[in-house]
Amino acid sequence: MKRRQESIIYQLAVSEGPLTTDELAKRLSVSARTVKYEMIEVKSILPKYGAELFAKRNEGYSILVKDRELFDRYFEPLSLQSSLTNNFGSDDNARFLYIARKLVSSSRFAKLEDIADELYLSRSAIREAVNNVMNFLKSYHLETESKPGLGIRAFGTEYHMRIAMTELFAVHFHKVLLDNAGMEYAKWTECGYEERQDIRHVFLKVLRESRIKVTDTNTQRLAIYFIIVRNRCNAGYRLKLPDVWKEQVKASDEFGVASEIYSKLKNSFKGFDLPEEETVFLAVYLMSCRDMWNVEQPRKVYALFYEDALNMMTELEDYMKHTCGIDLLCFPWAEKELLSLLISLFISIHFGLEGQYRFWYDYENQAFNSPVSATLACTAAGFLQDRLNVTISVSFYSQMASLIFKMASLTEYDLRPQRLLLVNSNGLGLNEIIQKRIVKRYQHLVKSFTIAELYEIRGMNQEEYDAVLTDTSEIAYHYDLPCCVIHTLSSEKEMDQLFNRQLIRSYQTEALIPPSDQIEINKNYRYTDEMQFLQFLAFRHGKTALERERIQEYLEKASLYDTGYLSAKSVMLYLPASFCEKECMELYCLTESGTWRGKEVEYLLFISADWKGDWKRVKAYENSFRKLFSEKANMKAFSERGRPVLFEMIEKCIKYE
């Protein structure tokens, strides 16, 4: 089965509804004609796996599963292979992989014309893929050389080559087999399936018994790395490391673990009788991908990097306070986590492992679904990149976004507990049961209960209460206080309704969102491209030429990160209020859909915010925007009704906390 056909099946299987030919073409970066051609094969393939292709005019294609067990057995490995956020199954990425693997697989020159011929494409058709490959190689500190008549080749230090090869496996999950995008590359990852699993188990057993904790995504990569190490060493490729590295890592926990790993591998498999340099670099590799959160004494364990990280943390804290108005260290646990993140960064910089491009999986992309956290992380990453004169990897940026999201999520909104009047048409006694049930579940949201007959409300000072809870029909209720119709609250559903309709008002979020006069909705914006829009924003919010230049420069840097939250065909741009000295929120509804970083967009949301040191504000924005960007219908509602929709989004988030 062709990769393209597998990609079509994957897209149809994970879609919530039918997909048209045009929608599939956009997702796969091919023409609609190509999709129609491939559908003939897809239709004939699916019955073998317990499914059928279903097509309906004006709606599109979908998959009808008839044998769930048979289909799931087929779909599990397919979903793993296609789970990359950047849609590995598309033709663009297949071309990228083929070219990148070809260049790192051999020190010989390769002609781009020959590569294009091998892919049955013109040279112009692979131009974008070649540019992406050049950026990928650069991120691994690899260089390229071109010679007339010979072509192009990649070269660099052996350990950078190996790390790049490891990443180019693309889908590192241990059950996935290497795809066929570039078979020259396969000799470096050649290993029997069972032996590959056994190598992984030996490595993980040593890791489990050590004090070193490595993130799961990195253990998957290391399992591939060991195979590449063995194959490269057997082919005569040797590491040449600076002598000072040996001195710096030999006393580390990572060096001890690296020695044990290679000792166990040597005893169990052929080809792992390796020189000391291999152990040194494995220690470096382990150090660069260690989960720093559980390091108890980082000052002692990483003395070489600790002071630099500590000083940079202070600088970053000051910058974020001055620029954005947020304090990254206002939580008792935040210093340890931010410092750990910066230690990892300095380790990567020291050993030349920073800025690496990595393939992303859906489950690794959660931080980018949090628009405010992502944009604030972008501000922090931009500062570090300029200050340290290095490339900040998307991996670091994602970890920074996750940390900021954690800070916002663990912040509690202010509460104003409700003062409730209880009314029951069958007598006051039943209200005691209702009161007891409410207190048991929602005590923190209720300040007081007052039991009364319905007719008595007229003579009471209604300013002393927030709501009436009654079993009387709303049609029969004629008082000014908000009314929530309840019965005995004897079911989970009734309890949830009480919270959703009334008690949720205890959460004080009104002052956290800008007033209506700071929210502007432009319903017919003529968009052309990214640069034009950034220039428009700079001109609109900058008073002087210098201010405009500064705003545009900031927005251009911020927009370099592909933040991924485009499920609602929307993009958010954030500008700290210190750049334009006013807060605003502007939604631009495009008259015709455009593209942003190669993806289709229909809405552009620009915000300028001063967080005023209040993480509750950050949380409120995050809650509302996270929901806005999750569904196109939410963004459409915001474009039509404005500010009230933001509070609806916040309330939806509160309900799930």
Buried (B, 14 or more C-beta within 10 A) or exposed (E): EEBBBBBBBBBBBEBEEBBBBEBBBBBBBBEBEBBEEBBEBBBEBBEEBBBEBBEEEEEBBBBEBEEEEBBEEBBEBBBBBBBBBBBBBBBBBBBBBBBBBBBBBBEEBBEBEEBBEEBEBEEEEBEBBBEBBBEBBBBBBBEBEEEEEEBBBBBBBBBBBBBBBBBBBBBBBBEBEBBEBBEBBBEBBEBEEEEBBBBBEBBBEBBEEBEBBBBEBBBBBBBBBBBBBBBBBEEEBEBEBEEEBBEBBBEBBBBBBBBBBBEBBEEEBEBBEBEEBBBBBBBBBBBBBBBBEEBEEBEEBBEBBBEBBBEBBEEBBEBBBEBBBBBBBBBEEBBBBBBBBBBBBBBBBBBBBBBBBBBBBEEBBEBBBBBBBBBBBBBBBBBBBEEBEBBBBBBBBBBBBBBBBBBBBEBEBEEEBBBBBBBBEEEEEBBEEBBEBBEEBBEEBBEEBBBBEBEEBEEBEBEEBBBBBBBBEEEEBEBEBBBBBBEEBEEEEBBEBBBBBBBBBBBEBEEBBBEEEBBEBEEEBEBEEBEEBBBBBBEEBBEEEEBBEBBBEBBBBBBEBBBBBBEBBBBBBBBBBEBBEEBBBBBBBBEEEBEBBEEEBBBBBBBBBBBEEBBBBBBBBBBBBBBBBBEBEBBBBBBEEBBEBBBBBBBBBBEEE
